[in-house]
Amino acid sequence: MAVSANRLELLQIADAVAREKSIDRQIVIQAMADAIQKAARSRYGQETDVLADIDSKTGEIKLQRRLHVVENISDVEDYGTQIPLELARDKDPDIQIGDYVSEPLPPMDFGRIAAQSAKQVIVQKVREAERDRQFDEYKDRMSEIVNGTVKRVEYGNVIVDLGRAEAIIRRDETIPRENFRYGDRVRAYIYDVRREQRGPQIFLSRTRPEFMAKLFTMEVPEIYDGVIEIKSVARDPGSRAKIAVISRDSSIDPVGACVGMRGSRVQAVVGELQGEKIDIIPWSPDPASFIVNALQPAEVAKVVLDEEAERIDVVVPDDQLSLAIGRRGQNVRLASQLTGWDIDIMTEQEESERRQAEFVENTNKFMEALNVDEMVAQLLASEGFSSVEEVAYVDADEIATIEGFDEGMAEELQARAREFLERQEAELDEERKKLGVADDLRQVEGMTTAMMVALGKSEDKILNLEDFAGCTSDDLVGWTERKSGETTRFPGILDGFNLSRVDAEQMVMDARLKAGWVTEEDLAPPPAEEEEAEAGEATEGETVAGEEAVQPAAEV
């Protein structure tokens, strides 16, 4: 059968729309069929169950009316939608009650209103198909860099034409002092794709650390191949950035590879980031060495780590203080973001004054608790003793070996220290009872009377084992929140007891175990997880073995 001009034109339109919108041709043909179906219902009645079908090869349009099969003529309520079984079997002898029979409908001419209605259906279906295509295409491209053209700028937000979709760079995701005009080429990082009522929304960024990491991946083949790994990135967009890298091949210098010949590789990234200065830092598994590297170009005299609180005190020469802190605190802030540690910068003089203050504090503590003169207390403090507990329970030989002390004096000092601790324990226990803290809290491993008093004095009034079992490690040791580059510390109930987060978690789980909330079987990890954990530890050990502790950083 020959294909008529109208049918051929219909297929040509479907092909053109499919190519223009980058959607499946069959979707366009189905949208046309739905439109014809809607127009036919307006002609034959909305209650009529009309089916339209377009042959994708010939363009032939077939209209059919579906009738629901009922048992008897008396059951027919509407002859436009129902048919008795007896008449239905004239068309199909095998038809059953509840099935549907299709009857062909004559061709129809579309009026102006019907044509307009059909057009709206086609436009809507095609738009929905285009949105689905855009979302399916870009949802799998998150964390990629894309190139586009600036289409318009609205209140600082940049609308970017990606060719097959539109995306937006919000004002806070653009580099400061960066101006875009219509037609400018722009490169950005896809950080989110959302399906919204008005269509898929693609969000781009030029300020996120991941954008700079991806740029280095594009410029440095060793990073793309996995020989060099980017461990962390910290940025002050448009001003300065630090990036930590490590090489898995000892023969390749990670810093030199990222800098490139005469700085060609890093300069390409700097140019894309509007002149943002970049410090390339060699990563180290040793936190102290890594932090020293991260603070470059400042020179560091000494570091003191508190691994439990993930905090580090850095001592620098007096003339290096401003360089270590940086303009408006930029250098130390970026180093803190890069390493994940809270960094306190102090000069050698400030550190000396702090040590002197600690020495005086410990001396006064020993004079009061042990009832000794200043000379004896100073000798204990100068030998590194910082608490009465250390004096009471350390090996007596360590005290006896102090210059001017003997075994008899060591025994006397330890006896006085234990007597002081017993007296202090009795006072704390009395206070605990007044607060109403129950004895069952003593069942928790690691719990002390002083901790029980602190729990009783807390705002939440933790008075028994059940109350303590409902706590979290954050409640006990506090937590930190980083916002806009500033770190805020929120104290816990047991601050000041030198309790690590791991210890706090173990105490809470022990309380839940003793309170009957969980069982030993619940806490036991599956065998497979144990094997994976052991394998992971072995791999990590192999990875970091042989790495140099401190290497020079490159600054551009």
SEBAMAR-509613 format. One record per residue (C-alpha): residue number from 1; residue in three letters; x, y, z. Coordinates in nm, 2 decimals. Example, Ala and Ser with C-alpha at 12.3 -4.5 7.8 and 13.67 -1.06 7.14 Angstrom:
! residues 2
     i    aa       xx       yy       zz
     1   ALA     1.23    -0.45     0.78
     2   SER     1.37    -0.11     0.71
END
This chain:
! residues 556
     i    aa       xx       yy       zz
     1   MET     0.00     0.00     0.00
     2   ALA     0.14     0.34    -0.09
     3   VAL     0.21     0.59     0.18
     4   SER     0.00     0.91     0.14
     5   ALA     0.16     1.26     0.16
     6   ASN    -0.01     1.32     0.49
     7   ARG     0.12     1.00     0.64
     8   LEU     0.47     1.07     0.51
     9   GLU     0.46     1.42     0.65
    10   LEU     0.36     1.29     0.99
    11   LEU     0.66     1.06     1.01
    12   GLN     0.89     1.34     0.89
    13   ILE     0.77     1.56     1.17
    14   ALA     0.82     1.29     1.42
    15   ASP     1.18     1.23     1.30
    16   ALA     1.26     1.61     1.30
    17   VAL     1.12     1.66     1.66
    18   ALA     1.31     1.35     1.78
    19   ARG     1.64     1.48     1.64
    20   GLU     1.59     1.84     1.76
    21   LYS     1.50     1.73     2.12
    22   SER     1.74     1.43     2.13
    23   ILE     1.47     1.19     2.23
    24   ASP     1.35     0.86     2.10
    25   ARG     1.14     0.87     1.78
    26   GLN     0.89     0.62     1.92
    27   ILE     0.82     0.86     2.21
    28   VAL     0.72     1.13     1.96
    29   ILE     0.50     0.89     1.76
    30   GLN     0.33     0.78     2.09
    31   ALA     0.27     1.14     2.19
    32   MET     0.10     1.20     1.85
    33   ALA    -0.11     0.89     1.90
    34   ASP    -0.22     1.02     2.25
    35   ALA    -0.30     1.36     2.09
    36   ILE    -0.52     1.20     1.82
    37   GLN    -0.68     0.98     2.09
    38   LYS    -0.77     1.29     2.29
    39   ALA    -0.91     1.47     1.99
    40   ALA    -1.11     1.16     1.89
    41   ARG    -1.27     1.15     2.24
    42   SER    -1.38     1.51     2.21
    43   ARG    -1.55     1.41     1.88
    44   TYR    -1.71     1.08     1.99
    45   GLY    -1.77     1.16     2.35
    46   GLN    -1.53     1.17     2.66
    47   GLU    -1.69     0.85     2.80
    48   THR    -1.59     0.66     2.48
    49   ASP    -1.28     0.44     2.53
    50   VAL    -1.09     0.54     2.21
    51   LEU    -0.75     0.39     2.12
    52   ALA    -0.53     0.55     1.85
    53   ASP    -0.24     0.37     1.69
    54   ILE     0.02     0.51     1.44
    55   ASP     0.22     0.27     1.23
    56   SER     0.58     0.38     1.27
    57   LYS     0.67     0.25     0.93
    58   THR     0.38     0.37     0.71
    59   GLY     0.23     0.65     0.92
    60   GLU    -0.12     0.49     0.90
    61   ILE    -0.35     0.60     1.17
    62   LYS    -0.60     0.35     1.32
    63   LEU    -0.88     0.45     1.55
    64   GLN    -1.07     0.19     1.76
    65   ARG    -1.33     0.19     2.02
    66   ARG    -1.29    -0.05     2.32
    67   LEU    -1.61    -0.21     2.46
    68   HIS    -1.63    -0.39     2.79
    69   VAL    -1.80    -0.74     2.76
    70   VAL    -2.09    -0.80     3.01
    71   GLU    -2.31    -1.10     3.04
    72   ASN    -2.66    -1.00     2.92
    73   ILE    -2.82    -0.71     2.74
    74   SER    -2.99    -0.62     3.06
    75   ASP    -2.65    -0.56     3.21
    76   VAL    -2.55    -0.30     2.95
    77   GLU    -2.57     0.05     3.10
    78   ASP    -2.40     0.24     2.82
    79   TYR    -2.38     0.10     2.46
    80   GLY    -2.09     0.34     2.40
    81   THR    -1.87     0.15     2.64
    82   GLN    -2.03    -0.19     2.69
    83   ILE    -2.14    -0.49     2.48
    84   PRO    -2.33    -0.81     2.57
    85   LEU    -2.15    -1.14     2.55
    86   GLU    -2.37    -1.27     2.28
    87   LEU    -2.29    -0.99     2.04
    88   ALA    -1.92    -0.99     2.13
    89   ARG    -1.89    -1.36     2.04
    90   ASP    -2.00    -1.27     1.68
    91   LYS    -1.67    -1.08     1.66
    92   ASP    -1.46    -1.33     1.86
    93   PRO    -1.59    -1.68     1.96
    94   ASP    -1.33    -1.71     2.24
    95   ILE    -1.42    -1.38     2.42
    96   GLN    -1.51    -1.40     2.79
    97   ILE    -1.70    -1.18     3.03
    98   GLY    -1.48    -0.90     3.15
    99   ASP    -1.27    -0.89     2.83
   100   TYR    -1.26    -0.60     2.58
   101   VAL    -1.37    -0.60     2.22
   102   SER    -1.23    -0.34     1.98
   103   GLU    -1.43    -0.19     1.70
   104   PRO    -1.28     0.03     1.42
   105   LEU    -1.39     0.39     1.40
   106   PRO    -1.41     0.59     1.07
   107   PRO    -1.14     0.84     1.00
   108   MET    -1.21     1.19     1.12
   109   ASP    -1.12     1.54     1.03
   110   PHE    -0.97     1.76     1.30
   111   GLY    -1.13     2.09     1.37
   112   ARG    -0.94     2.39     1.49
   113   ILE    -1.02     2.32     1.86
   114   ALA    -0.93     1.95     1.83
   115   ALA    -0.61     2.03     1.65
   116   GLN    -0.51     2.29     1.91
   117   SER    -0.58     2.03     2.19
   118   ALA    -0.38     1.77     2.00
   119   LYS    -0.09     2.02     1.97
   120   GLN    -0.09     2.08     2.35
   121   VAL    -0.07     1.71     2.42
   122   ILE     0.22     1.66     2.18
   123   VAL     0.41     1.96     2.32
   124   GLN     0.35     1.84     2.68
   125   LYS     0.46     1.48     2.61
   126   VAL     0.77     1.59     2.42
   127   ARG     0.86     1.83     2.70
   128   GLU     0.83     1.55     2.96
   129   ALA     1.04     1.31     2.75
   130   GLU     1.30     1.58     2.70
   131   ARG     1.32     1.64     3.08
   132   ASP     1.34     1.27     3.15
   133   ARG     1.63     1.24     2.90
   134   GLN     1.81     1.54     3.05
   135   PHE     1.78     1.40     3.41
   136   ASP     1.88     1.05     3.31
   137   GLU     2.18     1.19     3.12
   138   TYR     2.32     1.42     3.39
   139   LYS     2.23     1.23     3.71
   140   ASP     2.51     0.99     3.61
   141   ARG     2.75     1.28     3.54
   142   MET     2.76     1.42     3.89
   143   SER     3.12     1.49     4.01
   144   GLU     3.22     1.57     3.65
   145   ILE     3.35     1.89     3.49
   146   VAL     3.14     2.03     3.20
   147   ASN     3.19     2.31     2.95
   148   GLY     2.91     2.55     2.86
   149   THR     2.82     2.89     2.73
   150   VAL     2.68     3.17     2.94
   151   LYS     2.32     3.22     2.84
   152   ARG     2.22     3.49     3.08
   153   VAL     2.30     3.63     3.43
   154   GLU     2.02     3.68     3.68
   155   TYR     2.09     3.85     4.01
   156   GLY     2.44     3.71     4.02
   157   ASN     2.33     3.35     3.92
   158   VAL     2.48     3.24     3.59
   159   ILE     2.26     3.03     3.36
   160   VAL     2.48     2.80     3.15
   161   ASP     2.38     2.64     2.82
   162   LEU     2.54     2.29     2.81
   163   GLY     2.41     2.21     2.46
   164   ARG     2.16     1.95     2.56
   165   ALA     2.05     2.11     2.88
   166   GLU     2.06     2.42     3.09
   167   ALA     2.25     2.45     3.43
   168   ILE     2.29     2.71     3.69
   169   ILE     2.59     2.85     3.89
   170   ARG     2.46     3.01     4.20
   171   ARG     2.62     3.34     4.31
   172   ASP     2.79     3.17     4.61
   173   GLU     2.93     2.90     4.38
   174   THR     3.12     3.15     4.16
   175   ILE     3.47     3.28     4.23
   176   PRO     3.47     3.63     4.39
   177   ARG     3.53     3.92     4.15
   178   GLU     3.45     3.68     3.86
   179   ASN     3.22     3.84     3.60
   180   PHE     3.04     3.66     3.32
   181   ARG     2.87     3.80     3.01
   182   TYR     2.65     3.65     2.75
   183   GLY     2.84     3.41     2.52
   184   ASP     3.14     3.36     2.76
   185   ARG     3.27     3.00     2.77
   186   VAL     3.27     2.86     3.13
   187   ARG     3.39     2.54     3.29
   188   ALA     3.24     2.41     3.61
   189   TYR     3.18     2.11     3.84
   190   ILE     2.84     1.93     3.86
   191   TYR     2.77     1.89     4.23
   192   ASP     2.39     1.82     4.22
   193   VAL     2.12     1.71     3.98
   194   ARG     1.76     1.73     4.10
   195   ARG     1.42     1.64     3.95
   196   GLU     1.19     1.93     4.01
   197   GLN     0.84     2.03     3.90
   198   ARG     0.98     2.27     3.64
   199   GLY     1.22     2.01     3.50
   200   PRO     1.56     1.88     3.60
   201   GLN     1.79     2.13     3.77
   202   ILE     2.16     2.10     3.72
   203   PHE     2.38     2.28     3.98
   204   LEU     2.73     2.38     3.90
   205   SER     3.02     2.51     4.11
   206   ARG     3.35     2.68     4.06
   207   THR     3.44     2.72     4.43
   208   ARG     3.42     2.37     4.56
   209   PRO     3.75     2.19     4.64
   210   GLU     3.64     1.90     4.41
   211   PHE     3.65     2.14     4.11
   212   MET     4.02     2.21     4.17
   213   ALA     4.09     1.84     4.23
   214   LYS     3.92     1.75     3.89
   215   LEU     4.12     2.02     3.72
   216   PHE     4.45     1.87     3.84
   217   THR     4.32     1.53     3.73
   218   MET     4.27     1.67     3.38
   219   GLU     4.62     1.84     3.37
   220   VAL     4.83     1.57     3.54
   221   PRO     4.83     1.23     3.37
   222   GLU     4.98     1.06     3.68
   223   ILE     4.67     1.16     3.88
   224   TYR     4.44     1.03     3.61
   225   ASP     4.63     0.70     3.59
   226   GLY     4.62     0.66     3.97
   227   VAL     4.99     0.68     4.03
   228   ILE     4.95     1.00     4.23
   229   GLU     4.65     1.04     4.46
   230   ILE     4.49     1.37     4.58
   231   LYS     4.44     1.31     4.95
   232   SER     4.27     1.64     5.04
   233   VAL     4.20     1.99     4.92
   234   ALA     4.13     2.32     5.10
   235   ARG     4.03     2.64     4.92
   236   ASP     3.97     3.00     4.98
   237   PRO     3.81     3.06     4.64
   238   GLY     3.99     3.32     4.43
   239   SER     4.26     3.38     4.68
   240   ARG     4.46     3.07     4.80
   241   ALA     4.43     2.69     4.81
   242   LYS     4.63     2.40     4.94
   243   ILE     4.62     2.05     4.79
   244   ALA     4.78     1.74     4.95
   245   VAL     4.92     1.47     4.72
   246   ILE     5.10     1.13     4.76
   247   SER     5.27     0.91     4.50
   248   ARG     5.23     0.54     4.50
   249   ASP     5.55     0.51     4.30
   250   SER     5.86     0.60     4.50
   251   SER     6.04     0.71     4.18
   252   ILE     5.78     0.98     4.10
   253   ASP     5.78     1.31     4.30
   254   PRO     5.41     1.40     4.35
   255   VAL     5.48     1.77     4.40
   256   GLY     5.70     1.80     4.09
   257   ALA     5.46     1.60     3.88
   258   CYS     5.17     1.84     3.98
   259   VAL     5.38     2.15     3.91
   260   GLY     5.50     2.03     3.57
   261   MET     5.78     2.16     3.35
   262   ARG     5.84     2.52     3.45
   263   GLY     5.51     2.52     3.63
   264   SER     5.31     2.45     3.31
   265   ARG     5.06     2.21     3.47
   266   VAL     4.98     2.41     3.78
   267   GLN     4.97     2.73     3.59
   268   ALA     4.69     2.59     3.37
   269   VAL     4.49     2.53     3.69
   270   VAL     4.58     2.87     3.83
   271   GLY     4.46     3.03     3.51
   272   GLU     4.12     2.86     3.52
   273   LEU     4.08     2.96     3.89
   274   GLN     4.14     3.33     3.81
   275   GLY     4.49     3.35     3.95
   276   GLU     4.42     3.16     4.28
   277   LYS     4.75     3.08     4.45
   278   ILE     4.80     2.70     4.51
   279   ASP     5.03     2.53     4.76
   280   ILE     5.10     2.17     4.66
   281   ILE     5.17     1.98     4.98
   282   PRO     5.32     1.63     5.01
   283   TRP     5.09     1.42     5.22
   284   SER     5.23     1.22     5.51
   285   PRO     5.07     0.94     5.73
   286   ASP     5.23     1.11     6.03
   287   PRO     4.99     1.39     6.14
   288   ALA     5.27     1.60     6.28
   289   SER     5.48     1.59     5.96
   290   PHE     5.17     1.65     5.75
   291   ILE     5.07     1.96     5.96
   292   VAL     5.42     2.10     5.94
   293   ASN     5.41     2.06     5.56
   294   ALA     5.06     2.22     5.54
   295   LEU     5.18     2.53     5.73
   296   GLN     5.45     2.61     5.48
   297   PRO     5.60     2.85     5.39
   298   ALA     5.62     2.91     5.77
   299   GLU     5.89     2.74     5.97
   300   VAL     5.78     2.53     6.26
   301   ALA     5.99     2.48     6.58
   302   LYS     5.78     2.22     6.76
   303   VAL     5.45     2.05     6.76
   304   VAL     5.25     1.90     7.04
   305   LEU     4.96     1.66     6.94
   306   ASP     4.65     1.57     7.13
   307   GLU     4.53     1.28     6.92
   308   GLU     4.21     1.22     7.13
   309   ALA     4.08     1.57     7.07
   310   GLU     4.24     1.59     6.72
   311   ARG     4.41     1.91     6.82
   312   ILE     4.77     2.02     6.78
   313   ASP     4.97     2.31     6.93
   314   VAL     5.23     2.44     6.68
   315   VAL     5.52     2.65     6.82
   316   VAL     5.69     2.88     6.57
   317   PRO     5.97     3.14     6.61
   318   ASP     5.85     3.49     6.69
   319   ASP     5.94     3.62     6.35
   320   GLN     5.74     3.34     6.18
   321   LEU     5.41     3.40     6.36
   322   SER     5.25     3.63     6.11
   323   LEU     5.36     3.40     5.82
   324   ALA     5.22     3.09     5.99
   325   ILE     4.88     3.25     6.06
   326   GLY     4.86     3.42     5.72
   327   ARG     4.65     3.72     5.62
   328   ARG     4.33     3.72     5.82
   329   GLY     4.42     3.37     5.95
   330   GLN     4.41     3.23     5.59
   331   ASN     4.72     3.01     5.61
   332   VAL     4.64     2.83     5.94
   333   ARG     4.27     2.81     5.84
   334   LEU     4.35     2.63     5.51
   335   ALA     4.60     2.41     5.69
   336   SER     4.33     2.31     5.94
   337   GLN     4.08     2.23     5.67
   338   LEU     4.35     2.03     5.47
   339   THR     4.46     1.82     5.77
   340   GLY     4.13     1.79     5.96
   341   TRP     4.30     1.90     6.28
   342   ASP     4.24     2.20     6.50
   343   ILE     4.56     2.40     6.50
   344   ASP     4.67     2.65     6.77
   345   ILE     4.97     2.87     6.67
   346   MET     5.19     3.01     6.94
   347   THR     5.53     3.17     6.96
   348   GLU     5.82     3.01     7.15
   349   GLN     5.78     3.28     7.41
   350   GLU     5.41     3.21     7.46
   351   GLU     5.48     2.84     7.48
   352   SER     5.75     2.90     7.74
   353   GLU     5.50     3.11     7.94
   354   ARG     5.24     2.84     7.92
   355   ARG     5.48     2.57     8.04
   356   GLN     5.58     2.80     8.33
   357   ALA     5.22     2.85     8.42
   358   GLU     5.16     2.47     8.42
   359   PHE     5.47     2.42     8.63
   360   VAL     5.35     2.67     8.89
   361   GLU     5.00     2.51     8.89
   362   ASN     5.14     2.16     8.94
   363   THR     5.38     2.28     9.21
   364   ASN     5.09     2.44     9.41
   365   LYS     4.88     2.13     9.36
   366   PHE     5.15     1.90     9.51
   367   MET     5.21     2.14     9.80
   368   GLU     4.85     2.14     9.90
   369   ALA     4.77     1.77     9.84
   370   LEU     5.10     1.62     9.98
   371   ASN     5.17     1.88    10.25
   372   VAL     5.53     1.93    10.13
   373   ASP     5.74     2.24    10.09
   374   GLU     5.79     2.43     9.76
   375   MET     6.12     2.27     9.68
   376   VAL     5.99     1.91     9.69
   377   ALA     5.68     2.01     9.49
   378   GLN     5.90     2.18     9.23
   379   LEU     6.12     1.87     9.20
   380   LEU     5.81     1.65     9.13
   381   ALA     5.68     1.90     8.87
   382   SER     6.01     1.93     8.70
   383   GLU     6.04     1.55     8.66
   384   GLY     5.71     1.55     8.46
   385   PHE     5.46     1.45     8.73
   386   SER     5.13     1.64     8.66
   387   SER     4.88     1.47     8.89
   388   VAL     4.85     1.33     9.24
   389   GLU     4.74     0.99     9.09
   390   GLU     5.08     0.96     8.91
   391   VAL     5.26     1.01     9.24
   392   ALA     5.04     0.76     9.42
   393   TYR     5.05     0.47     9.18
   394   VAL     5.38     0.51     8.99
   395   ASP     5.66     0.27     9.06
   396   ALA     5.84     0.39     9.38
   397   ASP     6.18     0.36     9.21
   398   GLU     6.09     0.65     8.97
   399   ILE     6.04     0.88     9.27
   400   ALA     6.34     0.75     9.46
   401   THR     6.57     0.82     9.17
   402   ILE     6.49     1.19     9.17
   403   GLU     6.80     1.38     9.29
   404   GLY     6.77     1.44     9.67
   405   PHE     6.51     1.17     9.72
   406   ASP     6.55     0.82     9.87
   407   GLU     6.33     0.52     9.91
   408   GLY     6.19     0.63    10.25
   409   MET     6.09     0.96    10.10
   410   ALA     5.93     0.80     9.80
   411   GLU     5.72     0.57    10.03
   412   GLU     5.61     0.87    10.24
   413   LEU     5.51     1.08     9.94
   414   GLN     5.31     0.79     9.79
   415   ALA     5.14     0.72    10.13
   416   ARG     5.04     1.09    10.15
   417   ALA     4.92     1.09     9.79
   418   ARG     4.70     0.78     9.85
   419   GLU     4.56     0.93    10.17
   420   PHE     4.47     1.25     9.98
   421   LEU     4.30     1.05     9.71
   422   GLU     4.10     0.84     9.96
   423   ARG     3.99     1.16    10.14
   424   GLN     3.89     1.31     9.80
   425   GLU     3.71     1.00     9.70
   426   ALA     3.50     1.00    10.02
   427   GLU     3.41     1.36     9.97
   428   LEU     3.30     1.30     9.61
   429   ASP     3.10     0.99     9.71
   430   GLU     2.91     1.20     9.97
   431   GLU     2.84     1.46     9.70
   432   ARG     2.72     1.18     9.47
   433   LYS     2.47     1.05     9.72
   434   LYS     2.33     1.40     9.78
   435   LEU     2.29     1.44     9.40
   436   GLY     2.09     1.11     9.39
   437   VAL     2.33     0.93     9.15
   438   ALA     2.26     0.55     9.18
   439   ASP     2.53     0.29     9.27
   440   ASP     2.45     0.09     8.96
   441   LEU     2.66     0.34     8.75
   442   ARG     2.97     0.19     8.91
   443   GLN     2.91    -0.12     8.70
   444   VAL     3.02     0.07     8.39
   445   GLU     3.38    -0.01     8.31
   446   GLY     3.60     0.30     8.35
   447   MET     3.34     0.50     8.55
   448   THR     3.48     0.70     8.85
   449   THR     3.31     0.87     9.14
   450   ALA     3.42     1.21     9.00
   451   MET     3.25     1.12     8.67
   452   MET     2.93     1.02     8.85
   453   VAL     2.93     1.36     9.03
   454   ALA     2.97     1.54     8.69
   455   LEU     2.68     1.33     8.54
   456   GLY     2.46     1.42     8.84
   457   LYS     2.54     1.79     8.80
   458   SER     2.47     1.79     8.43
   459   GLU     2.17     1.96     8.28
   460   ASP     2.02     1.63     8.18
   461   LYS     2.06     1.48     8.53
   462   ILE     2.20     1.14     8.44
   463   LEU     2.14     0.95     8.77
   464   ASN     2.14     0.58     8.69
   465   LEU     2.25     0.31     8.45
   466   GLU     1.95     0.35     8.22
   467   ASP     2.01     0.72     8.19
   468   PHE     2.37     0.67     8.10
   469   ALA     2.28     0.40     7.84
   470   GLY     2.08     0.65     7.65
   471   CYS     2.38     0.89     7.61
   472   THR     2.60     0.92     7.30
   473   SER     2.97     0.98     7.28
   474   ASP     2.90     1.35     7.18
   475   ASP     2.70     1.40     7.50
   476   LEU     3.01     1.28     7.70
   477   VAL     3.31     1.43     7.52
   478   GLY     3.15     1.70     7.32
   479   TRP     3.18     1.77     6.94
   480   THR     3.30     2.03     6.70
   481   GLU     3.12     2.19     6.40
   482   ARG     3.30     2.37     6.11
   483   LYS     3.11     2.65     5.94
   484   SER     3.24     2.91     5.70
   485   GLY     3.59     2.80     5.79
   486   GLU     3.55     2.86     6.16
   487   THR     3.55     2.57     6.41
   488   THR     3.31     2.58     6.71
   489   ARG     3.37     2.35     7.00
   490   PHE     3.06     2.22     7.20
   491   PRO     3.17     2.08     7.55
   492   GLY     3.06     1.74     7.68
   493   ILE     2.95     1.64     8.03
   494   LEU     3.28     1.46     8.10
   495   ASP     3.51     1.72     7.96
   496   GLY     3.83     1.75     8.16
   497   PHE     3.85     1.37     8.24
   498   ASN     4.09     1.29     7.95
   499   LEU     3.82     1.06     7.80
   500   SER     3.87     0.98     7.43
   501   ARG     3.57     0.93     7.20
   502   VAL     3.65     0.56     7.16
   503   ASP     3.66     0.52     7.54
   504   ALA     3.32     0.71     7.57
   505   GLU     3.16     0.48     7.30
   506   GLN     3.29     0.17     7.49
   507   MET     3.15     0.30     7.82
   508   VAL     2.81     0.37     7.66
   509   MET     2.80     0.03     7.50
   510   ASP     2.90    -0.14     7.83
   511   ALA     2.61     0.04     8.00
   512   ARG     2.36    -0.07     7.73
   513   LEU     2.49    -0.43     7.77
   514   LYS     2.45    -0.42     8.15
   515   ALA     2.11    -0.25     8.12
   516   GLY     1.99    -0.53     7.88
   517   TRP     1.94    -0.31     7.58
   518   VAL     2.18    -0.52     7.37
   519   THR     2.34    -0.86     7.40
   520   GLU     2.70    -0.99     7.34
   521   GLU     2.57    -1.15     7.02
   522   ASP     2.45    -0.81     6.89
   523   LEU     2.79    -0.65     6.94
   524   ALA     2.99    -0.93     6.78
   525   PRO     3.08    -0.84     6.42
   526   PRO     3.01    -1.09     6.14
   527   PRO     3.32    -1.30     6.05
   528   ALA     3.33    -1.15     5.70
   529   GLU     3.35    -0.80     5.83
   530   GLU     3.64    -0.90     6.06
   531   GLU     3.83    -1.04     5.76
   532   GLU     3.77    -0.73     5.56
   533   ALA     3.88    -0.51     5.85
   534   GLU     4.21    -0.71     5.88
   535   ALA     4.27    -0.70     5.51
   536   GLY     4.21    -0.32     5.51
   537   GLU     4.45    -0.26     5.79
   538   ALA     4.72    -0.47     5.61
   539   THR     4.66    -0.27     5.29
   540   GLU     4.69     0.06     5.47
   541   GLY     5.01    -0.05     5.63
   542   GLU     5.16    -0.14     5.29
   543   THR     5.04     0.18     5.14
   544   VAL     5.21     0.42     5.39
   545   ALA     5.52     0.21     5.44
   546   GLY     5.84     0.37     5.31
   547   GLU     5.68     0.72     5.27
   548   GLU     5.90     1.01     5.37
   549   ALA     5.79     1.20     5.68
   550   VAL     5.85     1.56     5.57
   551   GLN     5.89     1.68     5.21
   552   PRO     5.91     2.03     5.07
   553   ALA     5.59     2.18     4.93
   554   ALA     5.55     2.37     4.61
   555   GLU     5.38     2.71     4.60
   556   VAL     5.25     2.88     4.29
END
